[in-house]
Amino acid sequence: MTKVATFSKNKRKKTQDKQQFLNDFRLLLESRHASLMGRKEVFMGKAKFGIFGDGKELAQIAMARHFKDGDFRAGYYRDQTFMFAIGQLSIREYFAQLYAHTSVEADPASAGRLMNGHFATRSLHDDGTWKNLSEMKNSSADISPTAGQMPKLLGLAYASKLYRENENLKSLTQFSNNGNEVAWGTIGNASTSEGMFFEAVNAAGVLQVPMVISIWDDGYGISVPNEYHTTKGSISEILKGLQRNDDEKGYEILVVKGWDYEALDKAYENAARIAREEHVPVMVHVVEVTQPQGHSTSGSHERYKSKERLEWEKEFDCLDQFRKYLIENEIATAEELDAIDQEAKAFTKKEKDAAWQAFSNEIKNELKEAVSLIKNAAGKSQQKQAVSNIADELSKTLNPIRKDVISSVRRALWLMRADNEEAKADLRSWYEIQQEINEDRYSSHLYSQSEFSSANVEPVAVEYDEEAPLVDGREVLQACFTNLLETDPRFLAFGEDVGKIGDVNQAFAGLQAKYGEHRVTDTSIREVTIIGQGIGAALRGLRPMAEIQYLDYIHYALMTLSDDLACLHYRTKGGQKAPLIVRTRGHRLEGVWHAGSPIGMLLHSLRGMLLCVPRNMTQAAGMYNTLMQSDEPALVIECLNGYRLKEKMPSNIGQYKVALGKPEIIRKGKDVTVVTYGSMCRIIEEAANELSQMDIDIEIIDVQTLLPFDVDHSIVESIKKTNRVLFADEDVPGGASAYMMQQVVEEQKAYYHLDAEPATLAAKAHRPAYSSDGDYFSKPSVEDVVEKIYGIMHEANPSKFPAI
């Protein structure tokens, strides 16, 4: 049954000295004052928005006491006290994030890229190499979406299981001490209604991983009370079936009050011991938590809480209850505690002011420079008064932000557009320098900027023996994966049906039997946490391959891929990386849910990941070899109808590498350039044979990767020769074909070399109907390609190519 931690308020035995109690009280007060002051900063206009951890301080102090070096946190935006307590966040850094200070030194978690309450430690050195995570207290980078932290929490805990049970990983002491690390998750009570929570909880119970989930239960989700969120109004009540017993594995479930100091300490002591020593997941349901300031600065909780509830919250605020506890147990007098309160308030204010000064002075200095330059330019301008007015208005700005400065400079340059270059040279030069600086501040590190970037991996050509056998494409992948398992102990693969049967298309056939379940692993049907399992493992130094069985099912995991993995490196400004390889299969097959090519959706959602679209399994294997040498996350979409097609077996299966972002010309021609990828390559090649009978010679370019896309701008060189281009794929109209057109016609300036309108050929707007006829009438066919290209040539030379 569920264990309810209840302890008397009798005088506590001396398991800790007086100073520790007072240190905890001081930390609680500093965090509370930070919340109160932070709210005022927002209302004064010095910060944009605020969300705070008031009311949860005591539980977080208790949790932090049992958080050890090497442990990882995956939490949410109310964990400030915990981060203070483990020494991974200072008051000054906390306010720097509130103000959005763009300095990594000021805000190590996000360099001003995230709103306040989003915490992270820096796992990487400046050069992109790993720090010794075993000697650090670690926090994965937070995301805002409710329950979004749960998938990677599973992966962080799963990594400990692997480090403990896989003998080949014992030497990686930089990442683990024999798997003794606990993954600590936090979540609000209302967010436990999300599917990601239930999926992660179930998966952790199945895997039996060292994971402690703390649920801060204040009875509400913004304005909505628990009875609207949870059956029986209690998440621990409805999850009692997960409680382990003598015969069945499961969870340890603890329930504890958020204002009871002794009970909290004991609960977390037990939770840490069980998770760390036994590798059993633990759920700590912290009830009777208060939220003194309400949900956030966007509204007041007095609007929806009853008078009785507000009075109860005031009495059972953990700060007041802890103060009462210290006095009743004769640990400190009221006067001593009052003095600590005053000291904590003064200290917090001093650190807040220092953070504000560091943030605002940086911008004020830029403002002074801009005002001076605008005034100097005004003296040389035909628009002297108007330009001077801009400088005057800028100089009067109260609490300026960088937008105020740069916007004013740009508008001054607009006014001076007719002036000679000398008049505006200094102002323009300053602005161009600021553009470069601001590019780093706000737009850098979307992809790796380290030596481990995929762009720095040297390509190696595929080689074949003279007698190279023709094999099924899946066998090329099987050979590639065998080499990776043999040569890199960090590599592992998991997903639905990946283990025992070797995936639905047999690329891992026999490899679980050879390398064991810790390397090639089956999972349940749970796409979100398959991805989370991979993210967490990658954050801890492993090289996981997470399989989504079919591309059509990636919608389940899209939020986690987009909101967590794709933007991880960006939102930490290079402080964390998770080089996860997501393997899936899609494109040509039959039916609404097995013929997916939603590439436009992925292009728009997954900036920050590499998007690889190999045309065959030989190319896919070369991409996997490249990705294993790089430190960026990637999605690789294999051709679903290509596993049984014959390919030659490379002789250098473990060595050859495909250059990402480098298209390949797979057929040379002179009349029309056709840009495509994946399974469409075969369709276009078939069409090319038909077109050649009509005296039309097309050049076929396989882009190979869509992110990155043709980094050397090689496609435009083909168009300079043919002066005509067709972009073809299986996505919906306006999807990936439109993306490729924009990249080539606009970015590569192909427009200037075209003698015909650039054209696209895509699938129908609907998903493919079932059967071969459904495929034929839904997606581009050989006949569609032939007629599209013939139409282009007919327009160019109707006498030679009369209308069909």
N, C-alpha and C positions, 0 to 999 in steps of 0.2 A: 504494500500500500504506500501511498505518498507519505513521505516523512515531513512532518511539520516541525521546523526548528523553533522551539519556544524555550526561552531561558528566563530565569527569575532575575529580578533587579537587585539581588543581594550583592553585597560587596564583592567585587571580582578578586579572584586569587591573583597573586603577583606574577602573572605570566608576562607582563610587560611593565616597565617602570613608569613613573609619573610623567617623565619627559615625553615618552611616546604618546601618552594620552593627550598631552598639551600640544604636541606637534600635530596630531591629527585634528585637534580642535582649530588650531591656527590655519591649517590647510583648508579645512572646511570653510572657515570664514573668508579666507582669501578668494576661494572659488566663488562663494556667494557674493562677495563684494564685486568680483569681476562680472558676474551676471547682472547685478543691479546697475553698475556703472556702464556696462555695455549697452543696456537698454536705453539709458540716458543719452549715450553717444549717438544712437540711431535717431532718437527724437530731436536731438540738437542738429541733425543734418550732417554729422561728421562721419557717419557710416550709413550704408544703404539699407541694411536689413540685419536683424539679430535673432538668433535662436539659442537658448541657453540651457544649462544643465542644473539649474537651481532645483532643490528638492531631492536630488539623487546623490548628493555628495557623500553621505555616510556609507552607503552601500558600495560606492566606487572606491572609497578609501579602504574598506575591508577587502574588496576584491584585489586591489593593487598590492596588498601586503603579501599575497601568495602568487604573484606574477613574477616569474623568474627570467633570468637571462636566457635568450633563445626562444622564449615564448612569443606568440604572435597574437595580436588583437585584430578582429574584424568587427567594427562597431558602427555606431551611428552618432548623430550630431549632438548628443547630450552628454558625451563622455569626458568633458573637460577636466573634471576633478580626478578621474582615473589617470589621465595623461599627465596632470600635474604631479600626482602621487608617484608615478613610476619614473619621474624625472625626464620625461620626453617632451614636455611642453612647459614653457615659462609663462608667467603672466604677461610679460612684454611681447612674447611671440603670439600669445593669444589675441592681444589687441592689434598687433600688426596685421593679423589675418582679418580681423574685423574691419580694419581700414583699407584692406586690399593692397598692402605694401608689396610691390613687385620684386622685392629682394629675397633671394633664397636664404641669406643670412638672417634677415628679419623674420621671415615666415618660411621656415624649412619645410613645412608640410606641402605648401602649394605655390609659394612665391606669388601670393595674391590672386591666384587663379580661381580659388574657390571661396564661397561665402564662409562666414565664421562657423566653427564647430565641426570642420572637416579636418581630421587629424591623420598624420602619417609620419613615420620615421623615414630617414633616408638610407636605403639599403645599399646604395651605390656610391662609390667614389666619383669625383668629377669626371674621370676618364671612362666611366661606365663599367668599371670592374666592381665585383662584389666586395662588400665589407665582410667582416667576420660576424655573421648573424648570430652565431652561438654565444657571442660575448656581448650581445646587445639585447635590450628590451625593444621589441619590434611591434609596429602597428602598420597593417596594410592600409592603403589609402582609401579614405571613406568616399562613399557616393551618397547622394541625396535620396534616390528612389527608395521607398519604404520596403524593407526586407531585402533590398538589393545586396546587402552585405552577407547574406546567408550562404549563397552558393560557394563563394570563395572561402568562407569559414570552413566548410566541409573539406575543401582542398588543402587548406593549411593544416588541418588536423590529420588528413590522410597522409600527408608527407611524413609526419612523425611515425605513423605506422610503417611506412616503407623504410624509413631510416632505421627503425628498430628490427624489422624482420627480414630485410634484404641484406645479406652479408656483403654483397658487392658494393654497398654504399657506406660501409663503416669508415672508410678513409676520408669521407667528405665532412670532416669535423668542423669546417668553416660554416656549415649549414645546420649541423645537428650533433647532439651528444647522445648517440644511441637512441634517438627517438624519444627522449625524455620531455620534449617540449609540448606544452599544452596550447591549443588554440582557443582563445577566449572571445566569445561573441556577445554582443549586447544588442537588444532590440526593445522597442516600446511595445506595450501590451496590444495596442490596436493593430500594429503591423504584423502581429502573429496571425492575422486573418489572411494574409497574402499566401498564395500558392507556393511561392519560393520558400517560405518558412516551413511549411509542411513537407515539401519535397526534401529539403535539406535535413530536417529532423529525421525523417524516415531513412534517408540514405546513411546518415551517421550511425543510426541504430543497427542497420544492416552491416556496415563496415566495421563497427566497433572501434571508433577512433577517439583519441583524447581531446575532447571538445567540451568546453563549459559554456553553456548559453545562459546569460543573465537576461531576464525579462523584467524591465522596469515598469511596474504596473501602477499607474496613477488613476486608473479607473475610467480614463477617457481617451479618445482619439480626436484631437482638437475639441470639438463640441459634442461629439457623439459618445455616449456612455457605453460601458462594457456590454450591457445586455443586447446592444445592437451589433456588437462585434463578435462575440464568442458564445457558443452554446454553454449554458449554465453560468455564464459570466466569468468563467475562470479557465484559463488555458491549461493550468496544471491539473484541474479536475478532469477535463476531457481527454488529457493525454495520460491518464493513469495506466492505461493498458500498456504503455511503453516501459513501465517500471520493471526492472529485472527481478528475478527471483532465483531460487536455488537451482531450478531446472532450465530456465530460459534466459538468454542474453537480452539485454535491453538497456534502459537508461537508469540512472539514479536521479530521482526527482526530489528536490528540496524546496520547501516553501518557507519564506522568512520575511519578517516585517522590516520595511526600509528605514525605520527609526530606532531599531533595537540593536545597539552596538555589539553586545556580547553575542547575540544570536547570529548576526551577520558575520562576525569574525569566525565563529565556529562553523557556520555553513560553508564559507569559502575555504576554510582549512580542509574540511571534508571533501569538498568538490575538487580541490586541487590534488589532494592525495589520491582519490579514486581515479581521476583522469590521468594523472602523471604515471602512477605506478601500475594501474590495472588496464589502462587504455580502454576505459569505459566512458561513454559520453554522459555528461551530467547537465541537468536543467535546474537552474536556480530561479524560482519564481519569487521575485521581490515585490511583495504586496504592500498596501498602505503607504505608497509613495505619494508625495505631494508635488505640486508644480506651482510655486508661489506667484510667478509672474505670468502664468498662462502659457499657451503654446509658443508664441513668438511675439515680435513687435508689431505684427499685423493686426492684432486685436486683443480685447480684454476678456479674460475668462469669467468675469462677473456677469457677462451677458447670458451665460448658459449654466452656471453652477448655482445651486440653491444657497440661501443664506446659511442653512445648517451645514452644508458641505464646506463652505468657505470657513466657517468657524472651526469645523473639525480639522481642516487643513492647517489652520493657524496653530491649533494646539499640538498637532502631531507632525509639524515641521521637524525634520530630523535635526536641524540646528538647535532648536529649542529643547528637543528631547535629549540630545547629547549633552547640552549644557546642564540640564536637570540631572542627568546621570552622573556627571562629574561632581556636581555639588553634593548630591545625595550620598555618593560613595566616598566623600571626603578626599577626592583627588585634587580639587582646587576650590577656592572660594569664589564667590560671585565677583569680588573685586579683582581677583587675578584674571578671571575670564573677561571681565570688562576691559582690563588693560590689554589683553591679547587682542580683543576685538578692535580697539583703537589702533593698535600697532598694525594689525592686518589690513585695516581700512587705509591707513596712511601708506603702507607699502604698496598696496594694489593701486592706489591713486598715483603714486610716484612712477610705477612701472607703466601705467596707462599713459601718463603724460609723456614719458620718455618715448613710448611707441608712437604717440601722435607727433611729437616733435621730429622724430626720425623720418616719419612718413611725410609730414607736411613740409618740412624744410627742404626736402629733396625736390618737391614740386614747386615750392616758392622760389627756389634758386633757378629753376627752369623758367618760371614766370618772369623773374627779374631779367634774365637774359633775353627772353622774347620781347618784353616791353622795351628794353633798350634798343634791340635790333629793329623793332618796328618803328620806333621814334626816329632812329637814324635814317631808316629807309624813307620815312615820310618826308624828311627834309629834302630828299632828292626826287620826290615823286610829283607827278602832275596832279595827283589826288591827295595832296598833302593833308588837308583837313580831315578827309574821310579816313585816311590811314591813321592819323594821329588819334582820332576818336576811338579806333579799335584798341590802341595802346592804352588810352585812358580808361576805357571800360574794363579792360583786362586787369589793370593795376588795382581796380577797386573790388575785385572779386573776393567775396568772403569764403574762406575754406575752399580754395580752388582745387580742382582735380586736373589731371593731365589733359583731359578732353578740352577744358577751357583754354588751355595754353595753345595746343596744336590747332584747334579750330580757329582761334584768332589769327594765328600765323597764316593759315591757309587762306582765310578771307582777306587778309592784307595783301597776299600775293595775287588774289583775284583782282583786287582794285588796281594793282600795279601792272596788270597784264600788258598795257600799252607803253610802259616805261622802258627805257633802255636797260640792258642786262646789268650794267654796272650799278644802277640804282638799287637793284634788289639782290645783288650777288651774295652779300653777306647773310641776308635773311634766308635766301634759298639754300645756301650751303648749310646753315644751322638746321634748317628744316630737314634736309636730306640726311644729315647725321642723326637727327632725332628719329627719323623713320627707321633707320637701321637699328638703333637702340630699342625702339618700341617693337620692332619685329621680334627681337629677342625676348623682350618683356612679356609679350602677349601671344606670340605665334610660334615660338621655337619648340623643339622637342616633340613634335607630333610623331615623328619617327626617330629612330636612333641617330644620335650624332656622334657615336663612339666609333672606335676602330672596328667594332663588331657589327656594324651596319651591314645589311645584305648588299649594299652598294659596293662594299669593300671586299666582298668575297670574289676571288678570282675564278672565272669560269674555267672549266676543264672539259674538253671535247669528249663526247662519247666515242668509245672504240669498240671494234668488233673483230673477232678472229675470222679468218677466211672461211672456216667451217661453222660459223656461228649458227646455232639451231634457231629455227622459228618456233616460238612458244606462245602460249596464251599471254595476253598483256598482264594478267594478274600474276603470272610467274616472274615477270620482271620486278613488280612491286615486292613480291615475296622475297626475292633475292636481295633487294634493297633493304627491306626491313630486317632480314636476317643479319646483314652486315652491320646495321645500326645497333641491333641488340648485342651483337658479338663484340663490337668495338667501343661502345659508350655505355657504361653502367647507369648513367643518368637517364637514358632513353627508356620510356615505357609507353605502352599503348593501352587504351581502355575504351569501352563503348558497348553498345548493345550487340551481342553475338560476336564480339571480337575475339573472345577467349577460346572456348572449347572448340567451336567449329571454324575459327579463324576468319571471321567476318562473313557477311552474306555473300561476298564475291571471292572469298578464299585467299585473299592476299596475305593473311596471317595464318594460313592453314599449317598446322603442325608446330607452330612456334610457341604456343603455350606449353605444350608437352616438353619442348626442348629447353625453354628458358624459365618456366615457372609462372605461377599466377601473379606474382608481384610485378612481372614485366609485361605480360599480355593478359588482360583482365576483362571479364564480362561485367556489365553493369545492368541494372534494371532499366526500364523505359523511363528516362528522366533527363531530358535534354538539358534543362537549365543547370542542374547540378553536375552533369557530365562536364559541361564547360567550367563550372565553378571548381570542380575537382582538379581540372587542368590549370586554372588560374592560380589556385592556392599552391599547388605543387611547383609550378614554375616560379612563383614568388620566393620559393625556398630552395632554389638552385637546381631543381630537376628539369628534365627536358621531356615533358609529356606530349603525347599525341592523343587528343581527345576526338573520338569519332562520333559524328552525327550521321546516323545510318543513311538518310537520304536528305538531299538539299531541301526538299519540301518541308522537312521537320525543323529546319533551322529557325523558323518563326518562333518556336517555343523558347529558344535561347537568345533571340535577337536582342532583347533588352540587356541581358547580362553582357553579351558581346559588345554592344554599343556603349552602354553606360559605364562599364567597368574595364573590360580588357582593352578595347580600342583606344580609349583616352587615358589609360593609366600613366603612360610615360609623359604625356602632355600635362596632365593635371598635377603631376609631381615635379614638373620641369626637370625631368631626367633623374629623379630621386629613386624611382622604382621601375622595374621591368618584369614582365612575365612572358618570356618567349615561348608561348604555347603554340603548337601546331594543331589547328582544327582541320581534320580530314573529313571530307564528305564526298558524295557523288550525285550528279544531277545531269541536266540537259536531256538529250533524246531518250525517251522511253514512251510508254503509253499510259494515258490516264491522267486525271485531274491532279492526283497527289504523288505521281512518280515520274513526272516529266518536267520538274521545276527548273526554271532559269530566271529567277527573280533578281537578276544581276544589278539592275538599277537600284533596287531597294538596298542591296548590300553596299553598293558604291556610295550611296548617300549616308548609310548608317555606320559604316565601319572605317571611316578615315582614321588612320592610326594603326591599322592592320594592313598587311600585304594581302592582296587578292590574286591568287594564282589560278589560271584556267588552262591547264595543259591539254593538248589535243590527243595525247596518247599516254600510255603508262611509262614509256621510256622517258618522256619529258617530265612526267610527274615525279619519277624517281630522282631525276637530276635536280628537281626543285627541292625535294626533301633533303638531299645532300647539302644543298646550298643553305637551306633554312637551319639545319643543324649546326652550321658554322656561324650563324648570325644570332642577334639577340632581339629580334623583333617578332611579335605575334603574327600569325598568318592563317588564312583560310585557303585551303587547297580543294578545288572542286574537280574531282576526276570525272571522266566521261562514263556515264552509267552503262552505255551500250558498248564499251570498249574492252571489257575484261576478257572476252573470249576471242577477240580479234588477234591475229597473229602479228608478233613483232620479233625482231632479232634480239637475242640475249646479249647485252653488252659484256665485253670482257673486263671492263673496269667499273663494275657495278657500284662499288663503294667509293670511287674516286671522282667520277665525272660530275660536274656541277653546271646547271643552267643559270645563265646570268639573268637575274630578275630585272624587269624593266627594259629588256632588249628584245624587240620583235625579231622574228625570223622569216625570211622570204622562203616559202616552201615551193613556190613555182614562179619562175621568171616570165615576164610578159611585157608587151609594149602598148596595149590598147587601153586597158582599164586596170586600176589598182583596186583590189578587193581586200578590205581589212576585216578580219574576223578572229575567232578563237574557238577553242573547245571542239565539240562534236561538229560544229558547222564547218570546220576545216575539211572534213571528208565530203560533206555535201558540196562545198565549193569546188573541190578537186574533181568530183564527178561532173559537175557542171562545166568545168574548164575543158574536159575532154569533149563534151558535146559542142561547146562553143568553138573549139578548134576546127570542127568540121564545117563551121560557118565562117571560117577565116577570121575569127576573133580570138585574140591572144591576150589572156588576162594574167596579171601578176597577183599572186596570193600572198598576203602577209598575215602570219599568225602572231598576234600581239603577245601571247604567252602569259603576260600578267597585265591586269587592269589597274592595279595599284602595286607598284608604280607603273606608269604608262609611258612607254617609249621615251626614256630619259634623254636619249641622244638625238631625238627628232629625226629619226631615220625614215619615217613613213613619208614625210614631205619630199624626200629625195626621189622616192618612187613616183610620186604624183608629178614632179617636175618632168619626168619622162613620159608618163601616160596622159597627163592633163585631165584625167577623169578618175573619180573615186566612188566606190560603193562600200558602205559600212553594213555588215551583215551579222546578225546574231539571232538568238532564239528568245530574247526577252520581249516584253510588250513594246508596242510602238512608243518611241520617245524615251525608252529606257537606256540600256547600255549603248545602243547604236547612236543615240543622241549624244551621250557622253563622249564616245569616240570621235564623233564628228566635231564636237566643240574642241577637243584636245588637238585635233589635226588641223581643221579649217581655221579656227581662231588662234589657238596658241602657237601652232607651228606655221601660221600664215600661209597655209596651202591655198587659201582663196585666190591669191595672186597668180597661181599657176594652173587654174582650172579653166577649161574650155567648155565645160558642161556643169550643170547644177549638181552639187554633191548630193548623193542619194543614200537612202537607208533601206534596208530590208529586214524586217523583224517578224516576229510571230503575230498572231491575232491578239486582240486585247483580252480575250478570254483564255482560260486555261484549256489545255488540249482535251478534246473528247477522247473516249476510250477506243481502243482497237487501232489497227494500222491505218484505217481510214481516218480516224480521229486525229492521228498524228499528221497524216498527209494534208488534211484540210485546215489544220490549226497552226502548224509550224512551217517555216520555209522549206520547200522541196527543191529537188534538182531543177524541176521545170520552172519553179518560181525564180530561181537564180538565173537560169538561162534567159527567160523572157525579160527579166529586169535589166540585165546587162545588154541584151540585144536591143532593147528599147533605147538605152543610152547611145548605142552605136547608130541606131536608125535616125535619131535626132541629129547626130553629127554628119551622117552621110546616107540620106534616104535612098539614093539611087543604088548604092552598093548593098545597103541593108534595107530592103523594102519591108513594109509593115507585115507582121505575121498575121 
